[in-house]
Amino acid sequence: MEEFKLVRNGFVELNDLMKLTGMCESGGMAKTMIIEGRVVVDGKIELRRRRKIRAGQIVRFEGREVRVV
């Protein structure tokens, strides 16, 4: 499992997290994957692309897992 360290604000938006961690090549691709229901946050399908992801949460996409710390 990979880790993503929050730098400021106490959260990162889901589509930004996917772009920053390399899960998706672009924000547009991340948006599409989220809308299609292919992204899981804490074990549940997430359809909100701008969902605030906070420390302790786990995002899964196509076999990759990222824990936000």
C-alpha positions in Angstrom: 0.0 0.0 0.0 1.3 3.4 -1.0 1.0 6.5 1.3 0.2 10.1 0.4 1.2 12.7 2.9 -1.0 15.7 3.3 0.9 19.0 3.2 -1.8 21.5 4.1 -5.5 22.1 4.5 -6.0 18.7 6.2 -7.5 17.2 3.1 -7.0 16.6 -0.7 -9.8 16.4 -3.2 -10.2 12.9 -4.6 -9.6 13.8 -8.3 -6.4 15.7 -7.2 -5.2 12.7 -5.2 -5.6 10.4 -8.1 -3.6 12.8 -10.4 -0.9 13.5 -7.8 -0.3 9.8 -7.0 -0.2 8.8 -10.7 -3.3 6.7 -10.5 -4.5 8.7 -13.5 -2.6 10.7 -16.0 -4.8 13.8 -15.8 -7.6 15.3 -13.8 -10.0 14.7 -16.6 -9.2 11.0 -16.6 -9.6 10.9 -12.8 -13.0 12.6 -13.2 -14.2 10.0 -15.7 -13.0 7.1 -13.6 -14.8 8.5 -10.5 -18.1 9.2 -12.4 -18.0 5.6 -13.9 -17.9 4.2 -10.3 -14.4 2.7 -10.6 -13.0 4.4 -7.5 -13.4 3.1 -3.9 -12.9 5.1 -0.8 -12.9 3.3 2.5 -14.5 0.2 0.9 -17.4 2.1 -0.8 -17.7 3.2 -4.4 -17.3 7.0 -4.5 -19.0 9.1 -7.3 -18.0 12.6 -6.0 -14.9 13.8 -7.8 -14.2 16.6 -5.4 -14.7 14.5 -2.2 -12.4 15.7 0.5 -10.0 12.8 1.4 -8.5 13.1 4.9 -5.8 11.4 6.9 -6.5 7.7 7.6 -8.7 7.2 4.5 -7.8 4.6 1.8 -8.5 5.1 -1.9 -8.5 2.0 -4.2 -8.4 2.1 -8.0 -7.5 -0.6 -10.5 -5.5 -2.7 -8.0 -3.7 0.2 -6.4 -4.3 1.4 -2.8 -3.3 4.8 -1.4 -3.6 5.6 2.3 -3.6 9.3 3.1 -1.5 10.2 6.1 
